Amino acid sequence: MLNIDERIIKLAEEIEAEIAPQFKEIDAIAQYNQEKVLNAFIKNKVSDSHFNHSTGYGYNDVGREVIDKIYADTFGTEDALVRHNIVNGTHALAIALFAVLRPGDTLLAVTGKPYDTLEEAIGISGDGKGGSLKEFGVNYRQVDLKDNKPDYDTIKKELTDDVKCCIIQRSKGYDWRDTLSSKEIGELIAFIKSVKPDAICMVDNCYGEFVERDEPSNYGADMIVGSLIKNVGGGLAQSGGYIAGTRECVELAAYRQTSPGIGKECGATLGQNRHILQGFFMAPHIVAQAVKTAVFCGAMMEKLGFEVNPASNGKRCDIIQSIKFNDAEKLIKFCQAIQMASPVDSYVTPEPWDMPGYNHQVIMAAGTFVSGASIEISADAPIKPPYVGYLQGGLTYESGRIAVMLAASALID
Ligand SMILES: *Cc1c(COP(=O)(O)O)cnc(C)c1O
């Protein structure tokens, strides 16, 4: 059997008694979201003909069309663009930004600097060449969070006539802050619209889907955007991204993803429809498994004396568990133990490396069936003080629990 310390096994039992109320709430949320998703499947009369795949131009691909409707119905939007060949979350976000912004417009980030990988697309970092928004004459400004919350006074001042689009990031990403709830995002959107009614509010929804009962789209977001190898793919989607929102925004996004004049009419699905459909059907349950793993991990690390975010009894709005190690060695040990507990590549030892796009060395543990899928158990961290590690995913709570116990055993060793 696996090398789990006796003390950690005992601790795990204690912890599970303590976190039972959180698990009950997670189950209730999964039940609620499952009904939303199932309802969308029933309403749209999904049949096995939707699993057939198109080739070539991909005209009249009924599976592709039903997937868009199911996402839209589940998220309460007018339309959606869900494609296996949106290569990741960054690509989906870039499509959405380029879809609505034109030369002379301004993009305003209202929850601080967007996720690292967007910097080059916007033109904040890099040489601004290669077709960034900046190169196309789109301006960028940002309003940092104040005490971890949106800074309403400054946002109001920054909402000048040239602001076409506001980007809001739901998840904390690599920051030590609270993830915004859908409701908080809704309040922010209402505020933005009260100052500038025509500002397009776009939400980076990565890691947030199905963690709460509502999505930002239920609170007025014009677009929500995410990756299919995170929450919404349910561990089954092999690749992809989505943009759900108003009919107008989704149409513009489709023109950007394919070509003006083509939009949603083309795009062969090459056999991906069943994975995407079944993954979305599974997603509320799988997300609950990941959230339970995060709660268990948070509680375990608290017991071992580490500061965690969210706290084990804190509110959850994404699947990420942050742990402050204050020690590079412990952080690396933790990530290596998560890798050892993975179903794929368990024998590989991850080491910190100079990953493109990051200023510090990064360590990544991801022994996943779908390469890099972070709805599967994974841990990563930039190697810099205060040495914060990020754990996310877990296709099953049982396997996530084992991984956390192995990591805890390695830490007390
Ligand atoms: C994962 C993520 C992205 C996109 O990253 P990809 O690796 O390109 O999928 C963007 N924003 C946030 C908050 C994320 O967590």
The ligand as a Gaussian input file, in Angstrom:
#p B3LYP/6-31G(d) Opt

LIG

0 1
 C       -6.157000      28.799000     -16.186000
 C       -6.537000      30.211000     -16.196000
 C       -6.509000      30.964000     -17.369000
 C       -6.120000      30.415000     -18.710000
 O       -5.041000      29.592000     -18.665000
 P       -4.787000      28.461000     -19.782000
 O       -3.637000      27.738000     -19.180000
 O       -4.484000      29.161000     -21.036000
 O       -6.004000      27.628000     -19.889000
 C       -6.911000      32.276000     -17.290000
 N       -7.335000      32.815000     -16.142000
 C       -7.382000      32.112000     -14.989000
 C       -7.872000      32.772000     -13.749000
 C       -7.000000      30.791000     -14.981000
 O       -7.075000      30.103000     -13.848000

